Amino acid sequence: MIREYLPVLLQIIVAVGFAAAVLIVSVIVGKSGRRTRVKDTAYECGMVPQGEAQPRFGVKFYLVAMLFILFDLEIVFMYPWAVVYKETIGHSTLILWSMLSFISILMVGYVYALKKGALDWKK
């Protein structure tokens, strides 16, 4: 029984050994380079770095991103439905009405987002 797990154990040992070797070589090679103040500054296309490291994004950006992910994921659920719908013969009306109710719920959410101004870029 141990012989069946020997290749897996060997692969784990090789992976851990490779990761450790790469980290050790990185530390050794990294210490050989000289660090200066100029080398430690951030490089931005030859310009002197100014301002904060990360710019602040508005809440509007995150709201639109969440709405995109929400509606995009819902569309992904329609692909398997389309494949199954073609193969079902006896229950096709039940499956059709379930998808139409799903799409109507999505439309209610979309209309709600429009009414709240979630997709209005002027605000």
Phi and psi in degrees as GROMACS dihedral restraints (atoms count N, CA, C in turn):
[ dihedral_restraints ]
;  ai    aj    ak    al  type     phi  dphi    fc
    3     4     5     6     1   -66.3    20    10
    4     5     6     7     1   -31.5    20    10
    6     7     8     9     1   -63.3    20    10
    7     8     9    10     1   -27.6    20    10
    9    10    11    12     1   -70.9    20    10
   10    11    12    13     1   -31.2    20    10
   12    13    14    15     1   -92.2    20    10
   13    14    15    16     1    -5.7    20    10
   15    16    17    18     1   -61.9    20    10
   16    17    18    19     1   -43.3    20    10
   18    19    20    21     1   -62.8    20    10
   19    20    21    22     1   -36.7    20    10
   21    22    23    24     1   -67.0    20    10
   22    23    24    25     1   -44.1    20    10
   24    25    26    27     1   -62.5    20    10
   25    26    27    28     1   -42.0    20    10
   27    28    29    30     1   -63.3    20    10
   28    29    30    31     1   -39.7    20    10
   30    31    32    33     1   -66.6    20    10
   31    32    33    34     1   -39.7    20    10
   33    34    35    36     1   -64.3    20    10
   34    35    36    37     1   -42.5    20    10
   36    37    38    39     1   -64.2    20    10
   37    38    39    40     1   -42.8    20    10
   39    40    41    42     1   -64.3    20    10
   40    41    42    43     1   -41.8    20    10
   42    43    44    45     1   -65.4    20    10
   43    44    45    46     1   -44.9    20    10
   45    46    47    48     1   -66.6    20    10
   46    47    48    49     1   -40.2    20    10
   48    49    50    51     1   -63.7    20    10
   49    50    51    52     1   -42.0    20    10
   51    52    53    54     1   -64.2    20    10
   52    53    54    55     1   -43.7    20    10
   54    55    56    57     1   -62.5    20    10
   55    56    57    58     1   -42.9    20    10
   57    58    59    60     1   -65.2    20    10
   58    59    60    61     1   -41.9    20    10
   60    61    62    63     1   -64.0    20    10
   61    62    63    64     1   -42.5    20    10
   63    64    65    66     1   -64.0    20    10
   64    65    66    67     1   -41.0    20    10
   66    67    68    69     1   -66.1    20    10
   67    68    69    70     1   -41.0    20    10
   69    70    71    72     1   -66.1    20    10
   70    71    72    73     1   -44.4    20    10
   72    73    74    75     1   -62.6    20    10
   73    74    75    76     1   -38.3    20    10
   75    76    77    78     1   -62.6    20    10
   76    77    78    79     1   -42.1    20    10
   78    79    80    81     1   -67.2    20    10
   79    80    81    82     1   -42.1    20    10
   81    82    83    84     1   -66.0    20    10
   82    83    84    85     1   -46.8    20    10
   84    85    86    87     1   -69.2    20    10
   85    86    87    88     1   -35.4    20    10
   87    88    89    90     1   -67.2    20    10
   88    89    90    91     1   -33.1    20    10
   90    91    92    93     1   -77.1    20    10
   91    92    93    94     1   -19.7    20    10
   93    94    95    96     1   -74.7    20    10
   94    95    96    97     1   -24.7    20    10
   96    97    98    99     1   -78.0    20    10
   97    98    99   100     1   145.9    20    10
   99   100   101   102     1   -87.0    20    10
  100   101   102   103     1   134.0    20    10
  102   103   104   105     1   -99.3    20    10
  103   104   105   106     1   129.4    20    10
  105   106   107   108     1  -124.6    20    10
  106   107   108   109     1   169.7    20    10
  108   109   110   111     1   -65.0    20    10
  109   110   111   112     1   -37.0    20    10
  111   112   113   114     1   -67.9    20    10
  112   113   114   115     1   -40.1    20    10
  114   115   116   117     1   -68.6    20    10
  115   116   117   118     1   -28.0    20    10
  117   118   119   120     1   -84.6    20    10
  118   119   120   121     1    -8.4    20    10
  120   121   122   123     1   -78.3    20    10
  121   122   123   124     1   155.4    20    10
  123   124   125   126     1   -71.5    20    10
  124   125   126   127     1   143.4    20    10
  126   127   128   129     1  -105.8    20    10
  127   128   129   130     1   122.6    20    10
  129   130   131   132     1  -129.3    20    10
  130   131   132   133     1    76.8    20    10
  132   133   134   135     1    56.0    20    10
  133   134   135   136     1    36.4    20    10
  135   136   137   138     1    82.7    20    10
  136   137   138   139     1    -1.9    20    10
  138   139   140   141     1   -94.5    20    10
  139   140   141   142     1   152.9    20    10
  141   142   143   144     1   -71.4    20    10
  142   143   144   145     1   128.1    20    10
  144   145   146   147     1   -65.5    20    10
  145   146   147   148     1   134.2    20    10
  147   148   149   150     1  -133.0    20    10
  148   149   150   151     1   152.5    20    10
  150   151   152   153     1    80.3    20    10
  151   152   153   154     1  -168.9    20    10
  153   154   155   156     1   -75.1    20    10
  154   155   156   157     1   161.6    20    10
  156   157   158   159     1   -69.2    20    10
  157   158   159   160     1   -41.6    20    10
  159   160   161   162     1  -118.6    20    10
  160   161   162   163     1   125.8    20    10
  162   163   164   165     1   -71.6    20    10
  163   164   165   166     1   151.4    20    10
  165   166   167   168     1   -86.4    20    10
  166   167   168   169     1   132.0    20    10
  168   169   170   171     1   -97.5    20    10
  169   170   171   172     1   148.3    20    10
  171   172   173   174     1   -73.1    20    10
  172   173   174   175     1   161.2    20    10
  174   175   176   177     1   -62.8    20    10
  175   176   177   178     1   -30.4    20    10
  177   178   179   180     1   -59.0    20    10
  178   179   180   181     1   -38.4    20    10
  180   181   182   183     1   -60.7    20    10
  181   182   183   184     1   -47.0    20    10
  183   184   185   186     1   -68.8    20    10
  184   185   186   187     1   -35.4    20    10
  186   187   188   189     1   -64.5    20    10
  187   188   189   190     1   -45.6    20    10
  189   190   191   192     1   -66.3    20    10
  190   191   192   193     1   -37.9    20    10
  192   193   194   195     1   -64.1    20    10
  193   194   195   196     1   -42.3    20    10
  195   196   197   198     1   -66.4    20    10
  196   197   198   199     1   -39.8    20    10
  198   199   200   201     1   -64.4    20    10
  199   200   201   202     1   -39.2    20    10
  201   202   203   204     1   -62.6    20    10
  202   203   204   205     1   -46.1    20    10
  204   205   206   207     1   -63.0    20    10
  205   206   207   208     1   -41.8    20    10
  207   208   209   210     1   -60.1    20    10
  208   209   210   211     1   -52.6    20    10
  210   211   212   213     1   -73.2    20    10
  211   212   213   214     1   -29.8    20    10
  213   214   215   216     1   -67.2    20    10
  214   215   216   217     1   -42.2    20    10
  216   217   218   219     1   -67.2    20    10
  217   218   219   220     1   -34.3    20    10
  219   220   221   222     1   -67.4    20    10
  220   221   222   223     1   -35.4    20    10
  222   223   224   225     1   -67.1    20    10
  223   224   225   226     1   -34.2    20    10
  225   226   227   228     1   -62.2    20    10
  226   227   228   229     1   -32.1    20    10
  228   229   230   231     1   -69.4    20    10
  229   230   231   232     1   -16.6    20    10
  231   232   233   234     1   -79.7    20    10
  232   233   234   235     1   -23.8    20    10
  234   235   236   237     1   -63.9    20    10
  235   236   237   238     1   -49.9    20    10
  237   238   239   240     1   -63.0    20    10
  238   239   240   241     1   -33.3    20    10
  240   241   242   243     1   -61.5    20    10
  241   242   243   244     1   -42.7    20    10
  243   244   245   246     1   -64.5    20    10
  244   245   246   247     1   -36.3    20    10
  246   247   248   249     1   -69.0    20    10
  247   248   249   250     1   -43.5    20    10
  249   250   251   252     1   -70.9    20    10
  250   251   252   253     1   -35.8    20    10
  252   253   254   255     1   -61.1    20    10
  253   254   255   256     1   -37.4    20    10
  255   256   257   258     1   -67.2    20    10
  256   257   258   259     1   -31.8    20    10
  258   259   260   261     1   -85.8    20    10
  259   260   261   262     1   -21.5    20    10
  261   262   263   264     1   -83.0    20    10
  262   263   264   265     1   133.7    20    10
  264   265   266   267     1  -109.4    20    10
  265   266   267   268     1   -47.8    20    10
  267   268   269   270     1   -80.5    20    10
  268   269   270   271     1   -29.8    20    10
  270   271   272   273     1  -110.4    20    10
  271   272   273   274     1    25.0    20    10
  273   274   275   276     1   -66.5    20    10
  274   275   276   277     1   -34.1    20    10
  276   277   278   279     1   -70.6    20    10
  277   278   279   280     1   -37.6    20    10
  279   280   281   282     1   -63.0    20    10
  280   281   282   283     1   -43.5    20    10
  282   283   284   285     1   -68.3    20    10
  283   284   285   286     1   -37.1    20    10
  285   286   287   288     1   -63.6    20    10
  286   287   288   289     1   -46.1    20    10
  288   289   290   291     1   -67.9    20    10
  289   290   291   292     1   -33.4    20    10
  291   292   293   294     1   -66.4    20    10
  292   293   294   295     1   -38.9    20    10
  294   295   296   297     1   -71.3    20    10
  295   296   297   298     1   -36.8    20    10
  297   298   299   300     1   -64.4    20    10
  298   299   300   301     1   -37.6    20    10
  300   301   302   303     1   -67.5    20    10
  301   302   303   304     1   -37.2    20    10
  303   304   305   306     1   -62.4    20    10
  304   305   306   307     1   -44.8    20    10
  306   307   308   309     1   -66.8    20    10
  307   308   309   310     1   -36.3    20    10
  309   310   311   312     1   -67.2    20    10
  310   311   312   313     1   -36.9    20    10
  312   313   314   315     1   -64.8    20    10
  313   314   315   316     1   -39.7    20    10
  315   316   317   318     1   -61.9    20    10
  316   317   318   319     1   -40.6    20    10
  318   319   320   321     1   -66.0    20    10
  319   320   321   322     1   -36.5    20    10
  321   322   323   324     1   -62.3    20    10
  322   323   324   325     1   -43.3    20    10
  324   325   326   327     1   -64.3    20    10
  325   326   327   328     1   -39.0    20    10
  327   328   329   330     1   -66.1    20    10
  328   329   330   331     1   -44.1    20    10
  330   331   332   333     1   -64.0    20    10
  331   332   333   334     1   -39.1    20    10
  333   334   335   336     1   -61.2    20    10
  334   335   336   337     1   -43.3    20    10
  336   337   338   339     1   -64.6    20    10
  337   338   339   340     1   -37.8    20    10
  339   340   341   342     1   -66.8    20    10
  340   341   342   343     1   -42.4    20    10
  342   343   344   345     1   -64.4    20    10
  343   344   345   346     1   -35.9    20    10
  345   346   347   348     1   -77.3    20    10
  346   347   348   349     1   -10.0    20    10
  348   349   350   351     1    80.7    20    10
  349   350   351   352     1    24.5    20    10
  351   352   353   354     1   -67.4    20    10
  352   353   354   355     1   -26.8    20    10
  354   355   356   357     1  -105.3    20    10
  355   356   357   358     1    11.1    20    10
  357   358   359   360     1   -87.5    20    10
  358   359   360   361     1   115.0    20    10
  360   361   362   363     1   -79.9    20    10
  361   362   363   364     1   -14.6    20    10
  363   364   365   366     1   -74.3    20    10
  364   365   366   367     1   -26.4    20    10
